[in-house]
């Protein structure tokens, strides 16, 4: 659940109902400016991996602040973590960032994707636990809460990074690359293995940050996994917060969730959502073309690391 401070809704808003309110926010030209949220908004839920209840609040902040997390449950050591690729601690099943004292926040990709898709460049995020709440497995609730609170256009332009040359990383499952382009384009392809059986249709999705509507194309795509894998993870004490309420669960080629898929290509749309959140750790508006086949958090991190190492050299 979420609540805007001093304006607490009883139910989630259908994004279509606030289209008129957010038209100006989603004007692609305005995404070239810095933005913050207009008022604090509270998100409550559980961590999909830890299973722990958590309260997260997204606060307004100043120009050039960037996105910073603060662990309010930790008081005896520095508890702030900048959302940067230089702070990535782990990419196992999610993206975890940590400061130099080992204070960490896990599963940051969904809230970072929401902030990026809406155009928020500056936010201070307080959280009283080790993991961002999973909500319903995507970025939709985060988008709804932020848009309900409102956004504020700030006095400076966004920091941009023009991609000047192609960089590619790959592993046994796929690859990811960024290459020069005059826009901010994401193209993701997903090739489901035989384990997916009947879910092997068109799994390709493109998204232009400066031209497309994140709330309609990407935000609602949920995380997914296999029933037999979940059984093993639960037995190992992992994925404690995962359920049919926040994960698309696949068993013998069939979606177990009663409502089925939200999109015929929901799987690749979630891969795209994760990529947008992970690439946000660049801390710049990347003007270029991100393209990937079967990407994951590790490939996305390795791509950023390789690119910044090359340009710094």
N, C-alpha and C positions, 0 to 999 in steps of 0.2 A: 504494500500500500504506500501511498505518498500523500503528503499534505503540504500545501503552500501556507506559509505562516500567515495567520489572521484570515485565511480563506480556505477552510478545510472542506474539500468535496466529500460527499458520502460514497460516491462510486467513481470508477475511472471514467474519464471523458473519452468519447469516441473522437479520434483526431479529426474526422470529417466535420464535426460540429464546431470546431474552432478554426476552420480553414480561413474564414474572413479575418479573424484576429491575427493570424500568423502570415498572411500574404506578404506584408512588408518585411517580416523577419526572414522569410525564405527568398527574398529577392536576391538573386545570385550576386549582383553587383555589391550588395551590402556585405557579403561575406568577405570582401577584401578589407573591411575595417575590423578593428578589435571590438569585441562584445563581452559583456558580463551579464549575469542574471540580475533581474530587477529586485528580487527579494528572496530570502532563504526559502528552500523547499526541502522537506523531510521525506526520506525514503526508508521504509522499514521492511525487513524480510529476513531470510536466512541465507547463509553462504552455501552454495551448491556443493562445495567440497568439505567444508568444516561442519556444516549442519548447524552452526551457531547463529542465534538470533542477533541481528545487528541493526543499528540505527545510523543512517548516513544523512548528513545535511550538506547541501550545496549552497554556498554563500556567495554573495557579490564580492567583488574585490577590485583592485585598481588596475590601471593600464600597465602592461608588461609584466604582470604578476605570473602569468601562465596558469597551468593547472597544478595545484599542490594539494596533497592529501595530508591530513593530520590525525594521528591515532590518539583520540582523547582518553582511551583506557590505559595509556602509558604515560607516566608522569616523571619517572626517575631518570630519563635519558631523552636526548633529542628525538622528537616524535613526528617530524615532518618529512615527507618524501615527495620530491618533485617528480611529476609524470614525464620522465625522460628515458630514452633508450639507454642512457648511461647508468640508469638505476635498475635495469632489469636484473632480477636475481634468478628467476626460473621461468621456463616456458613449458613446463610439464603439465598438460591438460588445461592450463590457463596461463595468463601473463601475470607474473608477480614482480612488483618493484619493491626495492628496499633502500634505505639510506645507509650511510657508512657505519652506523651503529647496529645494523641488523634489524631495525624496525621495518616491518614490511606490510604491504597490502596486496592481497591476491585478487584475481579475476577483475582487473581494472578495465579490460577491453570493452565491455558493454557500455559503461558510463562514458568512457572516452569516445566511443563511436557516436553516442547520442550528442555529446557536446560538440564534436566535430561536425556532425550532420546538420545541426541547427546553427552553428557558427559561433558558439561560445569559445572564446580564446582565453578568458581569465576567470578562474573560479577557485575558491578555497573550499575544500571538501573535508569536513570533519567526520570521523567514523569511529565508533566505539568497539570495533572488533577487527579481526585479521583479514576479513574478506568482504568485498562489495556484495550487497544482497543480490541474489539471482533474479528476483522478481518473477516474471513468468518465462524467463529464459532468453529474453531478447532485450532490445533497447526501447521498446514502445512506452513502457511506464515512465522511464526516465525522460523521454521526449515530452510526454504529456505533462509531467510535473513541472518541467522547466518552462514549457510554453504557457502553462497556467500561471506561473509566477511572473512571466514576462521577461523581456530582454532589454538591455540598455546598450545603445551604440556609443562607443567611446571615442576619444579624441585623436587616436593614432591609427595608422594603417597596420594590417597584420604583417608579421614577419614572413617573408616569402623566400623560398629556395628554388631557384630555377635548376632543374635537372639538366646537366650539360653533357652527360655521356651515359651510356647504358651499363648497368651493373646487374649481374645475375647470380643467384645462388640456387643450388639444387641438392636434392637428396634422393633416396630410393623411391620416394612416393611422388615427387613432383618438383616444381621449381617456382621461383618468383623473381621478377626483375622490375626495375624502373628504368625508363628511357625518356629522352627529351620529347616534349610536347608543349603546345601553347595553352593547355588546359590542365585541370586536375582530374584525371580519368582513372577509374578502377575497372579492370576487366578480369573476371575470375571464372575459371573453368573447373569443373569437378567431375571426375570420372569414377562413379561408384563401383566398387568391387562386386564380385559375385555374391557376397554376403547380403547385398541390398536387393537381390533378385528383381522383383517387379518395380523397384524405385530407380530405374536406370534411364529415365527419359532425359529430356533436354536439361542439362545442368550447367547453364552458362548465364551470367548476369553482368551487365555493365552499369556503372554509376558515375556520373559526372558531378563532382562536388559543386561546381559553379553553375550547373544547368538543371539538375534533377532534384526531386523532392525526396529527401532521405526518409521522411516519415511515411511515405507511401510505398517506396520501392524496397527499403531495407529494414527499417526499424522493427517490424513485426516478425522477422524470421527468427525462429527459436533454435537454441542449441539442440544437438541430437546425439544419439548413441544407441548401442545395442543392448538388449535385455540381458543377454548372457554375459556381456562385459560388466554391466551394472551389478549383477550378482557377485562376480568376482571382486569388484571394487568394494562393495558393501562388506563382503567377508574379510577384506583386508583393512576395514575401518576407514575407507575412502568414500568420496561422493555421498556423504551422509545426508546432504540436503537435497539430493536429486529425487525427482518424482515425476509423475505424469502431468503435474501442474506446472512444471518448469522445464521439461525436457521432452523432445520428440523421441519416443522409444520405439525402436524397430526390432521385431522378432520374426525371424523366418520370412523376411521380405514384406512384412505387414506392419503398418503403423498401429501401435497399440492405443494411442490416444483416441478417445471417443470421437473427438471432432475432426480427426484426420489432419492432413496438412493444410496450412493457411495458403500456400502457393504450390503449384505443381513443382516448382523448382526451389522450394523452401530451403533445401539442404545447401545449395550453392549460395543462396542469398545470405544464409548465416555465415558461411565462409567469408563472404564479402563484408559482412558486418564486423566480424572479428578482424579482418585485414584493415578496415578503416580505423578501428580502435587501436590496433597495434601500431600502425603507421603514424597515428597521432603522436606517438612518443618521439617523433622527429622534432617536435616543438616548432615546426614551421608549416606553412601552407606549401606543400610540395607541388610545384608547377611542373607536371610531367605525367607520364603514363605508367601506372602500376599494373602489371599483368602477371597472372599466376595460374598454375595448374596444381590442384590439390594442395593449396597452401595450409600452413598451420602456424601456430605462434612461434615455433622455433625458426621456421624459414623467414617469417616476417622480421624477427629480431636480427637474424643473421644478415638480412638484406640491408637494414638500416646500419648495422655495425660496419659492414663492408663498404657501403657508400661513404659514410662519414670518415672512415679511416683513409679511404682513397683521396677524398678532397682535402683532408687535413695534411696528407703527405705531399 
